Amino acid sequence: INSLSIISNRETPNHRDHLSIPECFDILTTMGNYSKARMSMPSLQLEFRYDSSCMIAFSGRIVRHGVDGVEGDRIAWAWYMRDSVHIYAGVPSCGWAMVEGCILTTV
């Protein structure tokens, strides 16, 4: 992961992240004292509760996604890969993300 965006108390309309690498997962984490947040992925016909301390990983370049406005205070971190950073640093891209390479845990 070579890029980070921090989003505070903001609705994020449905979009794709055109600067992200399609082969890689974006990782979104949210924290705060808020209620009723929903992450939508309309192209997949999915909607998730986006409660505090939630983490979601997916290809933001491929999957349209967005988050509704919330009541309260919310901060979100979005970690993602940008090819321009690889090109600048002279580092090859990482290739397609594989589920087998992820560690899945439940709390």
C-alpha positions as a Markdown table, in Angstrom:
| # | Residue | x | y | z |
|---|---|---|---|---|
| 1 | Ile | 0.0 | 0.0 | 0.0 |
| 2 | Asn | 1.5 | 3.3 | -1.0 |
| 3 | Ser | -1.3 | 5.9 | -0.6 |
| 4 | Leu | -3.6 | 7.0 | 2.2 |
| 5 | Ser | -6.6 | 9.3 | 2.2 |
| 6 | Ile | -8.3 | 10.4 | 5.4 |
| 7 | Ile | -12.0 | 11.3 | 5.2 |
| 8 | Ser | -13.8 | 13.1 | 8.1 |
| 9 | Asn | -17.6 | 13.5 | 8.5 |
| 10 | Arg | -18.3 | 13.3 | 4.8 |
| 11 | Glu | -20.8 | 11.6 | 2.6 |
| 12 | Thr | -19.0 | 9.9 | -0.3 |
| 13 | Pro | -21.2 | 9.5 | -3.4 |
| 14 | Asn | -21.0 | 6.3 | -5.4 |
| 15 | His | -17.8 | 6.3 | -7.4 |
| 16 | Arg | -14.8 | 4.2 | -8.7 |
| 17 | Asp | -11.2 | 5.2 | -7.8 |
| 18 | His | -9.7 | 5.7 | -11.2 |
| 19 | Leu | -6.2 | 6.3 | -9.9 |
| 20 | Ser | -6.1 | 3.0 | -7.9 |
| 21 | Ile | -4.6 | -0.1 | -9.4 |
| 22 | Pro | -7.4 | -2.5 | -10.4 |
| 23 | Glu | -5.4 | -5.6 | -9.4 |
| 24 | Cys | -5.1 | -4.5 | -5.7 |
| 25 | Phe | -7.5 | -4.3 | -2.8 |
| 26 | Asp | -8.3 | -0.9 | -1.3 |
| 27 | Ile | -8.6 | -1.2 | 2.5 |
| 28 | Leu | -11.2 | 1.1 | 4.2 |
| 29 | Thr | -11.4 | 1.5 | 7.9 |
| 30 | Thr | -13.8 | 3.7 | 9.9 |
| 31 | Met | -13.9 | 4.9 | 13.5 |
| 32 | Gly | -15.9 | 7.3 | 15.5 |
| 33 | Asn | -19.0 | 8.1 | 17.5 |
| 34 | Tyr | -21.7 | 7.9 | 14.9 |
| 35 | Ser | -24.7 | 5.8 | 13.8 |
| 36 | Lys | -26.5 | 4.5 | 10.7 |
| 37 | Ala | -23.6 | 4.5 | 8.3 |
| 38 | Arg | -24.0 | 2.3 | 5.2 |
| 39 | Met | -21.4 | 1.3 | 2.6 |
| 40 | Ser | -23.1 | 0.6 | -0.8 |
| 41 | Met | -21.7 | -1.2 | -3.8 |
| 42 | Pro | -24.5 | -0.8 | -6.3 |
| 43 | Ser | -22.7 | -2.6 | -9.2 |
| 44 | Leu | -22.7 | -5.7 | -7.0 |
| 45 | Gln | -26.1 | -5.0 | -5.5 |
| 46 | Leu | -24.6 | -5.0 | -2.0 |
| 47 | Glu | -25.0 | -2.8 | 1.0 |
| 48 | Phe | -23.1 | -3.2 | 4.3 |
| 49 | Arg | -23.4 | -1.7 | 7.8 |
| 50 | Tyr | -20.3 | 0.6 | 8.1 |
| 51 | Asp | -20.1 | 0.7 | 11.9 |
| 52 | Ser | -17.2 | 2.1 | 13.9 |
| 53 | Ser | -14.1 | -0.1 | 13.7 |
| 54 | Cys | -15.3 | -1.8 | 10.5 |
| 55 | Met | -12.8 | -2.7 | 7.8 |
| 56 | Ile | -13.7 | -3.5 | 4.2 |
| 57 | Ala | -11.3 | -4.6 | 1.4 |
| 58 | Phe | -12.1 | -4.6 | -2.3 |
| 59 | Ser | -10.9 | -3.2 | -5.7 |
| 60 | Gly | -12.1 | 0.4 | -5.6 |
| 61 | Arg | -11.1 | 0.8 | -9.3 |
| 62 | Ile | -13.5 | -2.0 | -10.4 |
| 63 | Val | -16.3 | -1.8 | -7.8 |
| 64 | Arg | -18.5 | 1.4 | -7.5 |
| 65 | His | -18.9 | 2.3 | -3.9 |
| 66 | Gly | -20.0 | 5.0 | -1.6 |
| 67 | Val | -21.0 | 5.9 | 2.0 |
| 68 | Asp | -24.0 | 7.8 | 3.2 |
| 69 | Gly | -23.8 | 10.7 | 5.5 |
| 70 | Val | -23.9 | 9.9 | 9.2 |
| 71 | Glu | -25.2 | 11.3 | 12.5 |
| 72 | Gly | -22.2 | 12.0 | 14.7 |
| 73 | Asp | -18.4 | 12.1 | 14.2 |
| 74 | Arg | -16.7 | 9.7 | 11.8 |
| 75 | Ile | -13.2 | 9.4 | 10.4 |
| 76 | Ala | -12.3 | 6.9 | 7.7 |
| 77 | Trp | -8.9 | 5.8 | 6.4 |
| 78 | Ala | -8.6 | 4.5 | 2.8 |
| 79 | Trp | -5.4 | 2.7 | 2.0 |
| 80 | Tyr | -4.7 | 1.9 | -1.7 |
| 81 | Met | -2.1 | 1.5 | -4.4 |
| 82 | Arg | -1.3 | 4.0 | -7.2 |
| 83 | Asp | 0.7 | 2.9 | -10.2 |
| 84 | Ser | 2.2 | 6.4 | -10.5 |
| 85 | Val | 4.1 | 5.8 | -7.2 |
| 86 | His | 5.4 | 2.5 | -8.5 |
| 87 | Ile | 6.6 | 4.2 | -11.7 |
| 88 | Tyr | 8.2 | 7.1 | -9.8 |
| 89 | Ala | 10.0 | 4.7 | -7.5 |
| 90 | Gly | 11.0 | 2.2 | -10.2 |
| 91 | Val | 9.2 | -0.6 | -8.4 |
| 92 | Pro | 7.1 | -3.2 | -10.4 |
| 93 | Ser | 3.4 | -3.5 | -9.7 |
| 94 | Cys | 2.3 | -6.2 | -7.3 |
| 95 | Gly | -0.1 | -8.1 | -9.6 |
| 96 | Trp | -3.6 | -9.3 | -8.9 |
| 97 | Ala | -4.8 | -9.6 | -5.2 |
| 98 | Met | -5.7 | -13.2 | -4.3 |
| 99 | Val | -8.1 | -14.2 | -1.5 |
| 100 | Glu | -5.7 | -17.0 | -0.6 |
| 101 | Gly | -3.2 | -14.3 | 0.4 |
| 102 | Cys | -5.5 | -12.7 | 2.9 |
| 103 | Ile | -5.8 | -13.7 | 6.5 |
| 104 | Leu | -9.5 | -13.8 | 7.5 |
| 105 | Thr | -10.4 | -13.5 | 11.2 |
| 106 | Thr | -13.6 | -13.0 | 13.0 |
| 107 | Val | -14.0 | -11.2 | 16.3 |
